[in-house]
Structure formats: structure tokens, C-alpha cells
């Protein structure tokens, strides 16, 4: 009884979160079809408070992270007049998609310590244990991976893209490209003050293939021989059709 009473007193002594996130999503599921060309996800919500609004400005950070996969990054150099792979670094886990939207410059709304703790920025979201001793400038490989995926639209840093009204209502929209990987996309919202996280909330967006796209994907995994024969037949039919159309055009 004494132990239970002590635990209860400790729980009552813990301060309640002064501010909490009440979140909304325009869609909690993204369907990939044969004609899928990307999707825009609207993230919006409000800040629930037990007290009055503090004088120190509130900032909001929203992240959406796709499934993480291992990646091998290779460096090409000119050897004997030709370009060849020389070095390679294995990245243990990198999100297939990662977007960070903030209400202000990232270095102003988040400290390095908090970024290290919560892994919010794009470089922190990538986990790479180490590189071979023979590889020079190993950090350049991670930077190259980020640069390539940023050019593809898979990695996005959207500073100032979160609108924050009256220190209470927030909203942002994030474009998700057509080449999404299936899986759960972890969505996190952080409230920060003076660069420190004061509250956070997370949910997920389900991304999966449906319709013809799902059927073809399952067929390629479960019946690879049949899928290959069907693909070959379609290619032959397409080639024959194009040839017949060209002959008919020449004869006309």
C-alpha cells in the first residue's frame, strides 16, 4: 500500500503538458494506381492549452517519413579514360521519402541537441553506422544520397511552409511524388520554443497499391514466370502492332 501510494503521489506531482497537438490529415491513406502521379497531403491542427499563451513564440515542425531501406552509395571516378565505380558506402537505413516542413528557418526553430535527440532534419533521419577505413570523405556519400533524392522530390526541406495563426492553428501541405514506396509513412508534429521541443504527436499515413497496379505487383512477386511470359507477350504484341502500323503508313 505504501509503495502504491508513493507511486500515485509521484504521478500527481508530474507536470501535465501545457500544450498538446490536436491533429488532422486530409487523407490517412494514399492509393497507388496505374495512373498515380503523386499526391498532396494537407496536415492541419491546433494547439490545445491548459494555460494562457506564453510570451515566447511557438514554432511548429511537421515531418513525414516513408519506410526506411538500406542503400549502397557508390562513387564514380575516371580510371584509364573511363568512368568506373571506385568506392562504396553502405547506408544502414535511409527513408525512401522524407519531408520536413517548418514555421521558420530550421536552425532557428530547433537546436542541434534536440535534432540529435528526435532525428528531425534530413541528415539525422539517415542512419549510417560507419564506412570502410579505405574510403575517404565518407560523409560525402550521405550528402550525395540526400542531393540525389532531393532532386527527385523524395527529400524535401520546406522552411517557412507551416502557417501558424494566433499561436494556435497550424497547417501545411506536402507533395508526395509518384514513385512512392508502399508502407506506413510516419507523420510527426513537434511544438518548439526557443529551439526546444515542448510537445510532440505522431500518426501514420498508409500508402499502398490498389487495382491493376496491386494485381501486377502481386503477380510479379507470386508468379514471376507467368509475369515474365505475360510481359514478353505484351512486348511482342506491341512491337508487331507498331510494325504493322508503320507498313500501313508507308503504303498509304
C-alpha positions as CSV (number, residue, x, y, z in Angstrom):
1,X,0.0,0.0,0.0
2,X,2.8,2.4,0.9
3,X,4.5,1.7,-2.5
4,X,1.2,2.2,-4.4
5,X,0.6,5.5,-2.5
6,X,4.2,6.7,-3.3
7,X,3.7,5.9,-7.0
8,X,0.4,7.8,-7.0
9,X,1.9,10.8,-5.4
10,X,4.8,10.8,-7.9
11,X,2.3,10.6,-10.8
12,X,0.3,13.5,-9.4
13,X,3.5,15.5,-8.9
14,X,4.4,15.2,-12.6
15,X,3.5,18.3,-14.6
16,X,0.9,17.9,-17.3
17,X,1.9,19.0,-20.8
18,X,1.0,22.7,-21.0
19,X,0.4,22.4,-24.8
20,X,-0.8,19.4,-26.8
21,X,-1.3,18.9,-30.6
22,X,-4.8,18.2,-32.0
23,X,-4.1,16.9,-35.5
24,X,-5.9,16.5,-38.7
25,X,-5.0,15.0,-42.1
26,X,-6.6,15.5,-45.5
27,X,-6.1,11.7,-46.1
28,X,-4.7,8.9,-43.9
29,X,-4.4,6.6,-46.9
30,X,-2.8,7.2,-50.3
31,X,-3.8,4.7,-53.0
32,X,-1.2,4.0,-55.8
33,X,-3.0,3.1,-59.0
34,X,-1.6,2.5,-62.6
35,X,-2.2,6.2,-63.3
36,X,-0.9,7.6,-60.0
37,X,1.0,10.8,-60.5
38,X,1.6,11.8,-56.9
39,X,-0.5,13.2,-54.1
40,X,-0.7,16.3,-51.9
41,X,-1.3,15.7,-48.2
42,X,-2.7,18.5,-46.1
43,X,-1.6,18.5,-42.5
44,X,-3.5,20.8,-40.1
45,X,-4.3,21.0,-36.5
46,X,-4.5,23.1,-33.4
47,X,-2.6,23.5,-30.1
48,X,-4.6,22.6,-27.0
49,X,-3.6,24.5,-23.9
50,X,-4.3,24.3,-20.2
51,X,-2.9,27.7,-19.6
52,X,-2.7,31.1,-21.4
53,X,-0.4,31.5,-24.4
54,X,3.2,32.1,-23.2
55,X,5.0,35.2,-24.4
56,X,7.8,33.1,-26.1
57,X,6.8,32.4,-29.7
58,X,5.7,28.9,-30.5
59,X,7.1,27.1,-33.6
60,X,5.8,24.0,-35.4
61,X,7.7,21.3,-37.3
62,X,6.0,18.6,-39.4
63,X,7.8,15.6,-40.8
64,X,6.6,12.7,-43.0
65,X,8.9,9.7,-43.3
66,X,8.5,6.8,-45.7
67,X,9.7,3.3,-45.0
68,X,13.5,3.1,-44.4
69,X,15.6,0.9,-46.6
70,X,19.4,0.1,-46.7
71,X,21.2,1.8,-49.6
72,X,24.6,1.4,-51.1
73,X,26.1,4.6,-52.4
74,X,28.9,4.4,-54.9
75,X,31.5,6.9,-56.1
76,X,32.5,7.1,-59.8
77,X,35.8,8.3,-60.9
78,X,37.6,8.4,-64.2
79,X,40.0,5.4,-64.4
80,X,42.2,4.9,-67.6
81,X,39.8,7.2,-69.5
82,X,36.5,5.6,-68.5
83,X,34.1,6.2,-65.6
84,X,34.1,3.3,-63.1
85,X,32.8,2.7,-59.5
86,X,35.8,3.1,-57.1
87,X,34.4,3.4,-53.6
88,X,31.1,2.4,-52.0
89,X,29.5,3.1,-48.6
90,X,26.6,1.1,-47.2
91,X,23.9,3.2,-45.5
92,X,22.1,1.1,-43.0
93,X,18.7,2.8,-43.2
94,X,17.5,5.8,-45.3
95,X,13.9,6.9,-45.6
96,X,12.5,6.3,-49.1
97,X,10.7,9.6,-48.7
98,X,11.3,12.3,-46.1
99,X,9.8,15.8,-45.8
100,X,10.4,18.4,-43.2
101,X,8.1,21.5,-43.1
102,X,8.7,24.2,-40.5
103,X,7.1,27.5,-39.4
104,X,10.5,29.2,-39.7
105,X,14.2,28.5,-40.5
106,X,15.1,25.1,-39.2
107,X,18.2,26.3,-37.4
108,X,16.1,28.9,-35.6
109,X,13.2,26.6,-34.5
110,X,15.3,23.6,-33.5
111,X,18.6,23.3,-31.6
112,X,21.3,20.8,-32.6
113,X,20.7,18.9,-29.3
114,X,17.0,18.5,-29.9
115,X,17.7,17.5,-33.5
116,X,20.1,14.8,-32.3
117,X,17.5,13.6,-29.8
118,X,14.5,13.4,-32.1
119,X,16.2,12.9,-35.5
120,X,14.2,15.6,-37.3
121,X,16.4,17.0,-40.0
122,X,17.1,15.1,-43.2
123,X,20.7,14.1,-42.3
124,X,19.6,12.9,-38.9
125,X,16.9,10.7,-40.4
126,X,19.5,8.7,-42.2
127,X,21.3,6.0,-40.2
128,X,24.8,5.1,-41.3
129,X,26.9,3.2,-38.7
130,X,30.2,3.6,-40.5
131,X,32.3,3.4,-43.6
132,X,35.3,1.3,-44.6
133,X,38.6,2.9,-43.5
134,X,39.8,2.9,-47.1
135,X,37.0,5.3,-48.1
136,X,37.9,9.0,-47.9
137,X,35.3,11.7,-47.1
138,X,32.7,9.1,-46.2
139,X,30.3,11.9,-45.3
140,X,30.2,13.0,-48.9
141,X,28.3,9.7,-49.7
142,X,25.4,10.6,-47.4
143,X,25.4,14.2,-48.8
144,X,25.3,12.7,-52.4
145,X,22.3,10.5,-51.4
146,X,20.5,13.5,-50.0
147,X,21.2,15.6,-53.1
148,X,20.0,12.9,-55.5
149,X,16.8,12.2,-53.6
150,X,16.2,15.9,-53.2
151,X,16.4,16.4,-56.9
152,X,13.9,13.5,-57.3
153,X,11.5,15.2,-54.9
154,X,11.9,12.3,-52.4
155,X,13.6,14.5,-49.8
156,X,12.1,17.9,-49.1
157,X,13.1,20.7,-46.7
158,X,10.2,23.2,-46.6
159,X,11.3,26.0,-44.3
160,X,8.5,28.5,-43.6
161,X,5.9,26.3,-45.2
162,X,3.9,25.8,-41.9
163,X,1.3,28.6,-41.4
164,X,0.8,29.3,-37.7
165,X,-2.2,31.5,-36.8
166,X,-2.5,33.2,-33.4
167,X,0.0,30.7,-32.0
168,X,-2.8,28.1,-32.1
169,X,-3.9,26.9,-35.6
170,X,-1.3,25.4,-38.0
171,X,-1.4,24.0,-41.5
172,X,0.9,22.9,-44.3
173,X,0.7,20.8,-47.4
174,X,3.4,18.4,-48.6
175,X,3.6,17.0,-52.1
176,X,4.3,13.3,-52.3
177,X,5.9,12.1,-55.6
178,X,4.6,9.4,-58.0
179,X,7.4,6.9,-57.1
180,X,6.2,6.2,-53.5
181,X,7.2,3.0,-51.7
182,X,4.4,1.1,-50.1
183,X,4.2,1.1,-46.3
184,X,3.4,3.3,-43.3
185,X,4.5,6.9,-43.6
186,X,5.2,8.2,-40.1
187,X,3.9,11.7,-39.6
188,X,5.3,13.7,-36.6
189,X,4.4,17.1,-35.3
190,X,6.7,19.0,-33.0
191,X,6.0,22.1,-31.0
192,X,9.1,24.0,-30.1
193,X,10.0,27.1,-28.1
194,X,13.5,28.7,-28.2
195,X,14.6,25.6,-30.2
196,X,13.5,23.1,-27.6
197,X,10.7,20.5,-28.2
198,X,7.8,21.2,-25.7
199,X,5.3,18.7,-27.2
200,X,5.0,16.1,-30.0
201,X,2.4,14.0,-31.6
202,X,2.7,11.2,-34.3
203,X,0.4,9.3,-36.6
204,X,0.8,7.5,-39.9
205,X,-0.4,7.6,-43.5
206,X,-0.9,4.2,-45.2
207,X,0.4,4.1,-48.8
208,X,-0.4,1.0,-50.8
209,X,-1.1,-0.2,-54.3
210,X,-4.7,-0.9,-55.4
211,X,-6.5,-2.1,-58.6
212,X,-4.4,-3.1,-61.6
213,X,-1.2,-1.9,-60.0
214,X,-1.7,-4.2,-57.0
215,X,-2.6,-7.1,-59.2
216,X,0.6,-6.7,-61.3
217,X,2.7,-6.2,-58.3
218,X,1.4,-9.4,-56.6
219,X,1.7,-11.3,-59.8
220,X,5.4,-10.3,-60.2
221,X,6.1,-11.5,-56.7
222,X,4.0,-14.6,-56.5
223,X,4.1,-15.8,-60.1
224,X,7.4,-14.4,-61.6
225,X,7.4,-16.9,-64.5
226,X,3.9,-16.0,-65.6
227,X,4.6,-12.3,-65.1
228,X,7.7,-12.6,-67.3
229,X,5.8,-14.5,-70.0
230,X,3.0,-12.0,-70.0
231,X,5.4,-9.1,-70.2
232,X,7.2,-10.8,-73.1
233,X,3.8,-11.4,-74.9
234,X,2.8,-7.8,-74.4
235,X,6.2,-6.5,-75.8
236,X,5.9,-8.8,-78.9
237,X,2.3,-7.7,-79.5
238,X,3.3,-4.0,-79.1
239,X,6.2,-4.5,-81.5
240,X,4.1,-6.3,-84.1
241,X,1.4,-3.6,-83.8
242,X,3.9,-0.8,-84.3
243,X,5.4,-2.6,-87.3
244,X,2.0,-3.2,-88.9
245,X,1.1,0.5,-88.4
246,X,4.4,1.6,-89.9
247,X,3.9,-0.6,-93.0
248,X,0.3,0.6,-93.4
249,X,1.5,4.2,-93.2
250,X,4.2,3.6,-95.9
251,X,1.7,2.0,-98.2
252,X,-0.9,4.8,-97.9
